[in-house]
Amino acid sequence: MSNPILAMIPSGYNAADAKLYSILPSDGSGDFTVSVDADATRVNKEGLIEGVALNQARLTYDPLNPECPSLLLEPTLTNLQVYSQEFDNAAWLKIQSTITANNTISPSGELNADKLQRTATNSSFVLDGIGKSTDAKTYTTSIFVKQGEGDFFAIRAQGAYPSRVDLRFQFSTKQIIQYVADSSFTALSSNVKEFKNGWFRISMTYTTDTAAGLTNYFSSRSSSGNTDSTDINANANCFLWGCQVEENNYVTSYVPTTNTSVTRTNDICKDAGNAALFNVSKLSLFIDVNNFKTNTGSFSYIVLTDGQNSPINMIRLDYAQNNIYIRGYNNGTLELSNNINSVVANQRNKVLLTFDNNEAKTYFNGVLEDTSTSIAIPSGLNSLSFTNRTESGGYFQGEVHDARVYDRVLTEAEAIKLTTI
């Protein structure tokens, strides 16, 4: 397979110049411009969580298999939880439990994780006063936890009694064994991600009731009972680090806080290439991403475009809730309209679009999904961006593993091989 004219496989960056390097072309004309908040974090090559510099492209790794990084692009979100890793602070209410600060090594590789020790059979560790409006909203609560004495860990999000949602996690099986809601709370989803040295990040997403106030309870347990049930071992303990409460329908990367909430602004990756690079008569566009679940009505775009408002010239992939909407405009005329349905969010997927002699083909995860005729390559293309066509919004949300542009049409055999997961 011949080389692409642009290839971005996340590997290098320059924070001082706000650049994410593309492997091809070698002259730098295919490099992306990035915007990254200094409050953001990533998982580094050692599998540890670390902060990033301003405008440092977030190349993040699988914490257990840190081989090839991906580019992390996330929306603007706020960690509402103050003192997110200082559980001994008075902002955290301890009920029949004690905290020993800086007791073990955390997922950041530092001695700053705390020990939660229960002191009674009916004890919980409580976070109080997150607060919310009188409208029902969707939140995701997450926390890093490591096993001490006891095989179970419980989380509860409590609203106006009896509205609540309960989650119970078992260390020995690495599984969430129960996730249920009562009254006017709704349990939406839960997740467990394993990190190095016995750490797990446990998260749950839920919709609250309409009453003011939101409290989160955390408890180490020997049995699998509820957070308010009698346990057979009053001395159960565990280790905690990095609590996050965010108004979102999925968990995002950790944002540390102290005495106030902290907002991480959205990542932006845009403007790779130029008119000379994309002045081609044939074209193949390959995108390999893990697209995060977006809220209903929001937009998560990848575009190859001329960047103008009118007339529109672009090839656009819009990653929605469970679909990818593919559109092609040439001189303001919509020529390509194809939808890939039943896409599973938060899973890696590969798309290839080819344009040749008035014919466009769409490949998805190793399958030829669509062939459209009477399609021309949009004119004047000059940039590849993970945004809308004017680079002013619609910022892509997900992890980017690979992005390529070819000045030829890949054969069907090449296309199927390249897009197979």
DRENSEMAR-875543 format. One record per residue (C-alpha): residue in three letters; y negated, x, z. Coordinates in steps of 0.25 Angstrom, whole numbers, plus 5000, padded with zeros to 4 digits. Layout:
# residues N
alaYXZ ...
This chain:
# residues 421
met500050005000 ser498750064996 asn497650085006 pro496649975009 ile495150005007 leu494849965021 ala495849975033 met495449955047 ile496649985057 pro495949995070 ser495950145074 gly494650205076 tyr493150165080 asn491850225083 ala491150145094 ala489850225092 asp489750175078 ala490350035081 lys491450065070 leu492950035069 tyr493550125059 ser494350085047 ile495450175042 leu494950145027 pro494050175020 ser493850315026 asp492350325023 gly492150225035 ser491650105026 gly492750025031 asp492450035046 phe492049915054 thr490849895063 val491249845077 ser490549785089 val491249795102 asp490749765116 ala490749875127 asp491349775137 ala492649765128 thr493949825131 arg495249875123 val496649925125 asn496650065122 lys497750155116 glu498250185130 gly498450035132 leu497350025142 ile496149935143 glu494750005141 gly493349975137 val492750005124 ala491450065120 leu490349975113 asn490749955099 gln492050025100 ala493049945092 arg494149895101 leu495449955096 thr496449895106 tyr497949925108 asp499149855113 pro499149895127 leu500749925127 asn500849975113 pro499550045110 glu499750095096 cys498850035086 pro497549975090 ser496949845085 leu495449805084 leu495149705095 leu494049605091 glu493749505102 pro492649395104 thr491549395114 leu492149355128 thr491749365142 asn492649405154 leu492149305165 gln492849375176 val491949465184 tyr492549585191 ser493749575181 gln494549695187 glu493949705201 phe494749605208 asp494349655222 asn492949605219 ala492449485227 ala492249405214 trp493749395214 leu494249295225 lys495549345232 ile496449235238 gln497549285247 ser497549415239 thr496949555239 ile496549645229 thr496649795229 ala495649855219 asn496049965209 asn497449965213 thr498150005200 ile497950055186 ser497349935177 pro497549915162 ser496350005160 gly497050125165 glu496150125178 leu496450105192 asn495649975193 ala496749865194 asp496849785207 lys497949735215 leu498049585219 gln498849565231 arg499249425236 thr499149405251 ala499749265252 thr500849185246 asn499749095240 ser498749195235 ser497949205222 phe496849295217 val495749215212 leu494549235202 asp493549125205 gly492249085198 ile492449115183 gly491748985180 lys491648905168 ser490848795162 thr491248645164 asp491848645150 ala493348675148 lys493448815143 thr494548915138 tyr494749045147 thr495649155146 thr495949225160 ser496649365159 ile497049475169 phe497749605169 val498949605179 lys500049695184 gln501249665192 gly501249705207 glu502249635216 gly502549495210 asp503049455197 phe502049345194 phe500549335191 ala499749205191 ile498449165185 arg497749035187 ala496448985181 gln495848875190 gly494848765187 ala494548635194 tyr495748615202 pro496848585197 ser496448635184 arg497048775181 val497948855173 asp499048945179 leu499749075173 arg500949145179 phe501449285173 gln502749355177 phe502649505176 ser504149535175 thr504249445162 lys502849475157 gln502649325154 ile501749215158 ile502749115164 gln501848995166 tyr500448955161 val500048815164 ala498748735166 asp498448615176 ser497448505175 ser496348525165 phe496548675162 thr497348715149 ala498248835148 leu498048885134 ser498749025133 ser499149145141 asn499449285138 val500049415144 lys499749555138 glu500449675144 phe499749805146 lys500149945151 asn500649975165 gly501149835169 trp499849765166 phe499749625160 arg498549545155 ile498749395158 ser497849295152 met497849145151 thr496949055142 tyr496548915147 thr495548805146 thr494848765159 asp494448625164 thr492948575164 ala492648615179 ala491848735183 gly492548855188 leu493748935184 thr494549015194 asn495749115191 tyr496849145200 phe497749275199 ser499049295208 ser500149385209 arg501449325212 ser502949345215 ser503349205211 ser502949125198 gly502249025206 asn500848965204 thr499549045208 asp499548955220 ser500948945224 thr501649015235 asp502249145231 ile503449215237 asn502749345239 ala501349345245 asn501249495242 ala501249485227 asn500249575220 cys499849625206 phe498749705199 leu497549645192 trp496449695182 gly495549635172 cys495349485173 gln494649415162 val494249275160 glu493649235147 glu493249105140 asn494249125128 asn495549075123 tyr496249205123 val496149335131 thr495349455126 ser495149595130 tyr494749625144 val493249635148 pro493049695162 thr491949635171 thr491249665184 asn490249575191 thr489949495178 ser490749435166 val490749525154 thr490649485139 arg491349565128 thr490649535115 asn491449515103 asp492049625094 ile491549635080 cys492149715069 lys491449705055 asp490949765042 ala492049855037 gly491849905022 asn490849885012 ala490549824998 ala491149944991 leu492449944999 phe492649794996 asn492249794982 val493649764977 ser494349674967 lys495649654975 leu495749644990 ser496749635001 leu496249605016 phe497249635027 ile496949595042 asp497949615053 val497449555066 asn497749485079 asn496749375079 phe496449315093 lys496349165095 thr494949115093 asn494348995098 thr494248865090 gly493048875080 ser492849025082 phe492949125070 ser493749255069 tyr493449315055 ile493849435047 val493049445034 leu492949535022 thr491549495017 asp490249525011 gly489549485024 gln488549385017 asn488249245021 ser488149195007 pro488849194997 ile490149215006 asn491049325001 met492149355011 ile493649355014 arg493749295028 leu494949275038 asp494549185050 tyr495549195062 ala495549055069 gln496348995080 asn497648995072 asn497249015058 ile496649125048 tyr495649065038 ile495549145026 arg494349125017 gly493749195005 tyr492349174999 asn491849234986 asn490349214984 gly490349094993 thr491549024988 leu492749004996 glu493949054988 leu495049084998 ser495348985009 asn496649015016 asn497148985030 ile498249055038 asn498748955049 ser499548965061 val499049105065 val499449145079 ala498149205086 asn498349325094 gln499449375085 arg499349485074 asn499249435060 lys498949495046 val498249435035 leu498049495021 leu497149435010 thr497249484995 phe496349454984 asp496649484969 asn496349414956 asn495849284962 glu497049274971 ala497049284986 lys498249304995 thr498449285010 tyr499549355018 phe499749325033 asn500749405042 gly501649445030 val501649305022 leu500849275010 glu500049155015 asp499149115003 thr498849144989 ser497449094983 thr496949094969 ser495549104963 ile495149194974 ala494049304972 ile493849424981 pro492449394988 ser491349474982 gly490549584989 leu491449605001 asn490949715010 ser491449705024 leu492649675032 ser492349615046 phe493049545058 thr491849445058 asn491249335049 arg490649375036 thr489249405041 glu489849485053 ser489149395063 gly490249315070 gly491649265068 tyr492149395074 phe493649415073 gln494449405086 gly495749485087 glu496349615085 val496349685071 his497449775068 asp497149805053 ala496149765042 arg496249815028 val495649785014 tyr496349825001 asp495649834987 arg496949784981 val497949664983 leu499149694992 thr500449654986 glu501249544992 ala502249644998 glu501049725004 ala500349605009 ile501649555016 lys501949695022 leu500549715027 thr500349575033 thr501749565040 ile501649565055 
